[in-house]
Amino acid sequence: MPRDLRTFLKELEAANEIVTISKEVDPLKNLAGLAWQGENKLGKATFFTNLKGFPGWRAVSYADASRKRLSMAVDTTPREFIPTMNEMLKKGPTKKQLVAEGPVQEVVKIGAEASLYDLPIHIMSNLDAGQYMGGAMAVIKDPETGIQNVSLHRHQVKGKDRLGVLIHPGRHMDMIYQKYEAKNEKMPIALVIGHHATYYLTCCWTFPFGVDEFEMAGTFLGEPVRTVKCKTVDLEVPADAEIIIEGYMLPHVREEEGPFAEHTGYARAGAGLNPVIEITAITHRTDAIYYALQGGKPIASSQILDGLPMEVVIYNRVKDVGGFVDIKDVVAIPCAGGSHIIVVQITPKIQGEAKDVAMAVLSSTYLHPKIAMVVDDDIDPHDNKELIWSLSTRVNPERDVFIVGGTHGHHLDASLPLLTPPGTHPQIRRGSKMGIDATKPPLTEPDARDHFTRSHAMGSDVFDINDFLK
């Protein structure tokens, strides 16, 4: 049986990682708030079985919004995520398997029959311009190579058959879209909603240009992705997804899009004149489950999806700085507004190594990081209390903090000044980046390093309080 959203939900249920809400929930008024509370107060994904105005439909949110759940998706643990993914990456892409039919096309609506209003698309925040899809994986095709590209974007419902979309400037989708615009041609696009968490993980990964993310999903899943041909556009989509929206992105057409509460928790960044998609068909399973990926106020699903791939990529960049770094772990802080803070755990060998590591993080493949913090091997980078303690007891700001100005910043980071006029696409921001050396003195200075040996409560490393409560 193919691994899809339904098999993953069963895994979450078995691991007590999801809660079911059977009372009526309104996608336009409270689904987002209940889903957010489920994750941020209960630590669980939410499965909704009674949606107001959408009889027969179900929805799930935050299924892939924790380090544990995404690790489960690739059959590993949070602490083993980076080495596990590195071993999988060595295998390369797994060729897709084209099939004649699949569950995602059990219901087919083409042309005037296709209406976005038939889907339980929810409103994510009080600041949003209206209904938004956050869990739609955009499938497009390079017109020169024929290779498909998959990425995750926000899509605003602007009518029954019209969507607004924000494209990240300079990224793969933007590069391909520009090729169609140069020929004044519509770009075929298919939006995939609802599938195994591994699909969302791979579509948020920064693979080299020309790599089909679904073929990497096949590698991570351990089985080829089954695909079917779309009904109205020349694209292949996962046969075992829940919903497919087909259409075309229009060339040289821009309309007002936004505001929308992004992963930063702010809504105005990115809003303005953005591209438009015209819908030509909608297909879905008979009993489809809508994936209500939740953005906005931290922690949002997108922060985890962005962060974990980033950790793997940055780990591989940092480990060879100066020839070799004794690197232990990399953590993209999920509550840091979209992985703007990266923590690297190392055992420093010589003076200056921690700062070299921080510079490598800040000049990596990703624009997100603007603060890189390097900690020692006795600090748990997953524990915010540990990080604050290290920052307060091992950092002399005039010696251990450096700032690089005039750097290219993430276009959704509202704290950075815009270089382009507001409301135009793309938005380009310039800012600064900061590195923090929160390590102890290096191994070459044993006496000084020993001065920072941590104390612990007598017996805490030997005795467990639970043994005294029995």
Rosetta blueprint (number, residue, H / E / L):
1 M L
2 P L
3 R L
4 D L
5 L H
6 R H
7 T H
8 F H
9 L H
10 K H
11 E H
12 L H
13 E H
14 A H
15 A L
16 N L
17 E L
18 I E
19 V E
20 T E
21 I E
22 S L
23 K L
24 E L
25 V E
26 D L
27 P L
28 L L
29 K L
30 N L
31 L H
32 A H
33 G H
34 L H
35 A H
36 W H
37 Q H
38 G H
39 E H
40 N H
41 K L
42 L L
43 G L
44 K L
45 A E
46 T E
47 F E
48 F E
49 T L
50 N L
51 L E
52 K L
53 G L
54 F L
55 P L
56 G L
57 W L
58 R E
59 A E
60 V E
61 S E
62 Y L
63 A L
64 D L
65 A L
66 S L
67 R H
68 K H
69 R H
70 L H
71 S H
72 M H
73 A H
74 V L
75 D L
76 T L
77 T L
78 P H
79 R H
80 E H
81 F H
82 I H
83 P H
84 T H
85 M H
86 N H
87 E H
88 M H
89 L H
90 K L
91 K L
92 G L
93 P L
94 T L
95 K L
96 K L
97 Q E
98 L E
99 V L
100 A L
101 E L
102 G L
103 P H
104 V H
105 Q H
106 E L
107 V E
108 V E
109 K E
110 I E
111 G H
112 A H
113 E H
114 A L
115 S L
116 L H
117 Y H
118 D H
119 L L
120 P L
121 I L
122 H L
123 I L
124 M L
125 S L
126 N L
127 L L
128 D L
129 A L
130 G L
131 Q L
132 Y E
133 M E
134 G L
135 G L
136 A E
137 M E
138 A E
139 V E
140 I E
141 K E
142 D L
143 P L
144 E L
145 T L
146 G L
147 I L
148 Q E
149 N E
150 V E
151 S E
152 L E
153 H L
154 R L
155 H E
156 Q E
157 V E
158 K E
159 G E
160 K L
161 D L
162 R E
163 L E
164 G E
165 V E
166 L L
167 I L
168 H L
169 P L
170 G L
171 R L
172 H H
173 M H
174 D H
175 M H
176 I H
177 Y H
178 Q H
179 K H
180 Y H
181 E H
182 A H
183 K L
184 N L
185 E L
186 K L
187 M E
188 P E
189 I E
190 A E
191 L E
192 V E
193 I E
194 G L
195 H L
196 H L
197 A H
198 T H
199 Y H
200 Y H
201 L H
202 T H
203 C H
204 C L
205 W L
206 T L
207 F L
208 P L
209 F L
210 G L
211 V L
212 D L
213 E H
214 F H
215 E H
216 M H
217 A H
218 G H
219 T H
220 F H
221 L H
222 G L
223 E L
224 P L
225 V L
226 R E
227 T E
228 V E
229 K E
230 C L
231 K L
232 T L
233 V L
234 D L
235 L L
236 E E
237 V E
238 P E
239 A L
240 D L
241 A L
242 E L
243 I E
244 I E
245 I E
246 E E
247 G E
248 Y E
249 M E
250 L L
251 P L
252 H L
253 V L
254 R L
255 E E
256 E E
257 E E
258 G L
259 P L
260 F L
261 A L
262 E L
263 H L
264 T L
265 G L
266 Y L
267 A L
268 R L
269 A L
270 G L
271 A L
272 G E
273 L E
274 N E
275 P L
276 V E
277 I E
278 E E
279 I E
280 T E
281 A E
282 I E
283 T E
284 H E
285 R L
286 T L
287 D L
288 A L
289 I E
290 Y E
291 Y E
292 A L
293 L L
294 Q L
295 G L
296 G L
297 K L
298 P L
299 I L
300 A L
301 S H
302 S H
303 Q H
304 I H
305 L H
306 D H
307 G H
308 L H
309 P H
310 M H
311 E H
312 V H
313 V H
314 I H
315 Y H
316 N H
317 R H
318 V H
319 K L
320 D L
321 V H
322 G H
323 G H
324 F L
325 V L
326 D L
327 I E
328 K E
329 D E
330 V E
331 V E
332 A E
333 I L
334 P L
335 C L
336 A L
337 G L
338 G L
339 S L
340 H L
341 I E
342 I E
343 V E
344 V E
345 Q E
346 I E
347 T L
348 P L
349 K L
350 I L
351 Q L
352 G L
353 E H
354 A H
355 K H
356 D H
357 V H
358 A H
359 M H
360 A H
361 V H
362 L H
363 S L
364 S L
365 T L
366 Y L
367 L L
368 H L
369 P L
370 K L
371 I E
372 A E
373 M E
374 V E
375 V E
376 D L
377 D L
378 D L
379 I L
380 D L
381 P L
382 H L
383 D L
384 N H
385 K H
386 E H
387 L H
388 I H
389 W H
390 S H
391 L H
392 S H
393 T H
394 R H
395 V L
396 N L
397 P H
398 E H
399 R H
400 D H
401 V E
402 F E
403 I E
404 V E
405 G E
406 G E
407 T E
408 H E
409 G E
410 H L
411 H L
412 L L
413 D L
414 A L
415 S L
416 L L
417 P L
418 L E
419 L L
420 T L
421 P L
422 P L
423 G L
424 T L
425 H L
426 P L
427 Q L
428 I L
429 R E
430 R E
431 G E
432 S E
433 K E
434 M E
435 G E
436 I E
437 D E
438 A E
439 T L
440 K L
441 P L
442 P L
443 L L
444 T L
445 E L
446 P H
447 D H
448 A H
449 R H
450 D H
451 H L
452 F L
453 T L
454 R L
455 S L
456 H L
457 A L
458 M L
459 G L
460 S L
461 D L
462 V L
463 F L
464 D L
465 I H
466 N H
467 D H
468 F H
469 L L
470 K L
